Amino acid sequence: MDQYELVRTGYRVYGKNISELARLTGHSRNTIKKAIRGESWGYKERNHQPFPALGDYMATIDGWLEDDKDKPEKQRHTAHRIYNRLADEHGFKGGESTVRRYVRFARMRLGIETSCAFIPCDPEAGHEAEVDWGTASAIISGEEARLKFFCMRSKFSGKHFVRFYPCERQQAFFDAHVHAFAFFGGVFPILIYDNLTSAVRKVLRGRERREQESFSRFKAYYSFDARFCNPNSGHEKGGVEGLVGLARRNYMVPVPEAESLEELNKKILRQCLAYGNHKISGRDRKVNELFEDEKQHLLALPEADFSNALICDGRADKYATVIVDKNRYSVPSHYAGFKMQVLLHVDRVDIFTGAKKLATHQRMYGNNKWCLNPHHYLELIQRRPMSFHSARPIRQWRESWPESLHTLLERFCHAQGETKGIKDFIAILMLYRDHKTSEIDAAVEQAAKNNISSSEGVRHILSRAGDADTPPAPLTTWSSLPPSDVAVYGQLGGVQ
């Protein structure tokens, strides 16, 4: 029986006095009296919790916390650091838990950075989405690369889009939006950002921002409004902040591998689509089911995507390259010195002279990189064959040659001499312009097996490649020919 009940029943029903009840239960007489009066049984919390082990140390702790108010947030005292300083500098012998408990109350009393609670929200369907960037490593074509990935997440449904880029430049920022809008099938009326320089030129007081002019044009084209977080307040778009971590932990572990950035983005896109079957904690329906209710509220996409290409002028230098964004891109060598117009896309570079397109290259990021198409230099190298072995475009190309090409080069030089052999070998390289790479590689391999030492032999093999399944027509036999007219020979003598 509960002792509180025992004391009260013994006193009121059986007439036991206080002394008898004290001996029976082992409690003090005062405790028995409280139970008889009906006062609360057991311990009650003190209105003020003293910290006797800290004593005079409390003033020291308060001083450190007060000084922290003017310090950078990431360089303020933690409870653990305060405990270590007390132990090392002041000889404190108490426990760390005591210090932690006091620091928690002291911060509240001093109005310093107490842990804040979160407000439960119920976002409106198809109204807002959040945007952010993350960083991760991937292996592209066998080489590790540090890449940026763009994230957009619906606040209502949690459906999200992730895409990799080599950088966070404004062109990549706009291109990512275009792909995200296509993924969602519409435009969210409000997008929430931090104060990234691709969108914000200057942070003003409060919520006011001076936007980049190009971002304002982009925003007007898709008819959405931008809302920016307060500086150093990433929690204001906590959904996409969480998405950055979720994508890195789930989509990028183990480190993803792909032959190209486009292939990597296709893999990530499949994972984003699969996430639609996930049910977020606290929701009663899956992501895709929520998005079905949401997508009808999105703004319609414009008929044409935003023009995200930059146009700039240039000139082909003596190396037949055009410098674009601190990198070099080749054009055919006979255009050296010509003025060029460059169309700069996020993933490629198109080079024109007048209305004629001369070259298309994959865009490079960084400084002082050379993107050289070896076909742009073959005629020039053929006229100057001694530059063949040191020519940069050839040296880069040779790294991907099949072994049969190296064999033919050596055989041509041995049979024809180095100068003529190189010139004749370049004629084979020129065949790659007009034929499929697989066809040329097959012809070169067959030529290497048959000890052919001239480009004419390779051309012959290539010309017969399409007729490989058709046997050659048999020669006409002598017996089927008409009989010879010997009288014709006699007439030859009269020919003057």
Secondary structure in CASP SS format (residue, H / E / C, confidence):
PFRMAT SS
TARGET T0000
AUTHOR 0000-0000-0000
METHOD secondary structure of the structure
MODEL  1
M C 1.00
D C 1.00
Q H 1.00
Y H 1.00
E H 1.00
L H 1.00
V H 1.00
R H 1.00
T H 1.00
G H 1.00
Y H 1.00
R H 1.00
V C 1.00
Y C 1.00
G C 1.00
K C 1.00
N C 1.00
I H 1.00
S H 1.00
E H 1.00
L H 1.00
A H 1.00
R H 1.00
L H 1.00
T H 1.00
G C 1.00
H C 1.00
S C 1.00
R H 1.00
N H 1.00
T H 1.00
I H 1.00
K H 1.00
K H 1.00
A H 1.00
I H 1.00
R H 1.00
G C 1.00
E C 1.00
S C 1.00
W C 1.00
G C 1.00
Y C 1.00
K C 1.00
E C 1.00
R C 1.00
N C 1.00
H C 1.00
Q C 1.00
P C 1.00
F C 1.00
P C 1.00
A C 1.00
L C 1.00
G C 1.00
D C 1.00
Y H 1.00
M H 1.00
A H 1.00
T H 1.00
I H 1.00
D H 1.00
G H 1.00
W H 1.00
L H 1.00
E H 1.00
D H 1.00
D H 1.00
K H 1.00
D H 1.00
K C 1.00
P C 1.00
E H 1.00
K H 1.00
Q H 1.00
R C 1.00
H C 1.00
T C 1.00
A H 1.00
H H 1.00
R H 1.00
I H 1.00
Y H 1.00
N H 1.00
R H 1.00
L H 1.00
A H 1.00
D H 1.00
E H 1.00
H H 1.00
G C 1.00
F C 1.00
K C 1.00
G C 1.00
G C 1.00
E H 1.00
S H 1.00
T H 1.00
V H 1.00
R H 1.00
R H 1.00
Y H 1.00
V H 1.00
R H 1.00
F H 1.00
A H 1.00
R H 1.00
M H 1.00
R H 1.00
L H 1.00
G C 1.00
I C 1.00
E C 1.00
T C 1.00
S C 1.00
C C 1.00
A C 1.00
F C 1.00
I C 1.00
P C 1.00
C C 1.00
D C 1.00
P C 1.00
E C 1.00
A C 1.00
G C 1.00
H C 1.00
E E 1.00
A E 1.00
E E 1.00
V E 1.00
D E 1.00
W E 1.00
G E 1.00
T E 1.00
A E 1.00
S E 1.00
A E 1.00
I E 1.00
I E 1.00
S C 1.00
G C 1.00
E E 1.00
E E 1.00
A E 1.00
R E 1.00
L E 1.00
K E 1.00
F E 1.00
F E 1.00
C E 1.00
M E 1.00
R E 1.00
S E 1.00
K C 1.00
F C 1.00
S C 1.00
G C 1.00
K C 1.00
H E 1.00
F E 1.00
V E 1.00
R E 1.00
F E 1.00
Y E 1.00
P C 1.00
C C 1.00
E C 1.00
R C 1.00
Q H 1.00
Q H 1.00
A H 1.00
F H 1.00
F H 1.00
D H 1.00
A H 1.00
H H 1.00
V H 1.00
H H 1.00
A H 1.00
F H 1.00
A H 1.00
F H 1.00
F H 1.00
G C 1.00
G C 1.00
V E 1.00
F C 1.00
P C 1.00
I E 1.00
L E 1.00
I E 1.00
Y E 1.00
D C 1.00
N C 1.00
L C 1.00
T C 1.00
S C 1.00
A C 1.00
V E 1.00
R E 1.00
K E 1.00
V E 1.00
L C 1.00
R C 1.00
G C 1.00
R C 1.00
E C 1.00
R E 1.00
R E 1.00
E E 1.00
Q C 1.00
E H 1.00
S H 1.00
F H 1.00
S H 1.00
R H 1.00
F H 1.00
K H 1.00
A H 1.00
Y H 1.00
Y H 1.00
S C 1.00
F C 1.00
D E 1.00
A E 1.00
R E 1.00
F E 1.00
C C 1.00
N C 1.00
P C 1.00
N C 1.00
S C 1.00
G H 1.00
H H 1.00
E H 1.00
K H 1.00
G H 1.00
G H 1.00
V H 1.00
E H 1.00
G H 1.00
L H 1.00
V H 1.00
G H 1.00
L H 1.00
A H 1.00
R H 1.00
R H 1.00
N H 1.00
Y C 1.00
M C 1.00
V C 1.00
P C 1.00
V C 1.00
P C 1.00
E E 1.00
A E 1.00
E C 1.00
S C 1.00
L H 1.00
E H 1.00
E H 1.00
L H 1.00
N H 1.00
K H 1.00
K H 1.00
I H 1.00
L H 1.00
R H 1.00
Q H 1.00
C H 1.00
L H 1.00
A H 1.00
Y H 1.00
G H 1.00
N H 1.00
H C 1.00
K C 1.00
I C 1.00
S C 1.00
G C 1.00
R C 1.00
D C 1.00
R C 1.00
K C 1.00
V H 1.00
N H 1.00
E H 1.00
L H 1.00
F H 1.00
E H 1.00
D H 1.00
E H 1.00
K H 1.00
Q H 1.00
H H 1.00
L C 1.00
L E 1.00
A C 1.00
L C 1.00
P C 1.00
E C 1.00
A C 1.00
D C 1.00
F C 1.00
S C 1.00
N C 1.00
A C 1.00
L E 1.00
I E 1.00
C E 1.00
D E 1.00
G E 1.00
R E 1.00
A C 1.00
D C 1.00
K C 1.00
Y C 1.00
A C 1.00
T E 1.00
V E 1.00
I E 1.00
V E 1.00
D C 1.00
K C 1.00
N E 1.00
R E 1.00
Y E 1.00
S E 1.00
V C 1.00
P C 1.00
S H 1.00
H H 1.00
Y H 1.00
A C 1.00
G C 1.00
F C 1.00
K E 1.00
M E 1.00
Q E 1.00
V E 1.00
L E 1.00
L E 1.00
H C 1.00
V C 1.00
D C 1.00
R E 1.00
V E 1.00
D E 1.00
I E 1.00
F E 1.00
T E 1.00
G C 1.00
A C 1.00
K E 1.00
K E 1.00
L E 1.00
A E 1.00
T E 1.00
H E 1.00
Q E 1.00
R C 1.00
M C 1.00
Y C 1.00
G C 1.00
N C 1.00
N C 1.00
K C 1.00
W E 1.00
C E 1.00
L C 1.00
N C 1.00
P H 1.00
H H 1.00
H H 1.00
Y C 1.00
L H 1.00
E H 1.00
L H 1.00
I H 1.00
Q H 1.00
R H 1.00
R C 1.00
P H 1.00
M H 1.00
S H 1.00
F C 1.00
H C 1.00
S C 1.00
A C 1.00
R H 1.00
P H 1.00
I H 1.00
R H 1.00
Q H 1.00
W H 1.00
R H 1.00
E C 1.00
S C 1.00
W C 1.00
P C 1.00
E H 1.00
S H 1.00
L H 1.00
H H 1.00
T H 1.00
L H 1.00
L H 1.00
E H 1.00
R H 1.00
F H 1.00
C H 1.00
H H 1.00
A H 1.00
Q H 1.00
G C 1.00
E H 1.00
T H 1.00
K H 1.00
G H 1.00
I H 1.00
K H 1.00
D H 1.00
F H 1.00
I H 1.00
A H 1.00
I H 1.00
L H 1.00
M H 1.00
L H 1.00
Y H 1.00
R H 1.00
D C 1.00
H C 1.00
K C 1.00
T H 1.00
S H 1.00
E H 1.00
I H 1.00
D H 1.00
A H 1.00
A H 1.00
V H 1.00
E H 1.00
Q H 1.00
A H 1.00
A H 1.00
K H 1.00
N C 1.00
N C 1.00
I C 1.00
S C 1.00
S C 1.00
S H 1.00
E H 1.00
G H 1.00
V H 1.00
R H 1.00
H H 1.00
I H 1.00
L H 1.00
S H 1.00
R H 1.00
A H 1.00
G H 1.00
D H 1.00
A C 1.00
D C 1.00
T C 1.00
P C 1.00
P C 1.00
A C 1.00
P C 1.00
L C 1.00
T C 1.00
T C 1.00
W H 1.00
S H 1.00
S H 1.00
L C 1.00
P C 1.00
P C 1.00
S C 1.00
D C 1.00
V C 1.00
A H 1.00
V H 1.00
Y H 1.00
G H 1.00
Q H 1.00
L H 1.00
G H 1.00
G H 1.00
V C 1.00
Q C 1.00
END
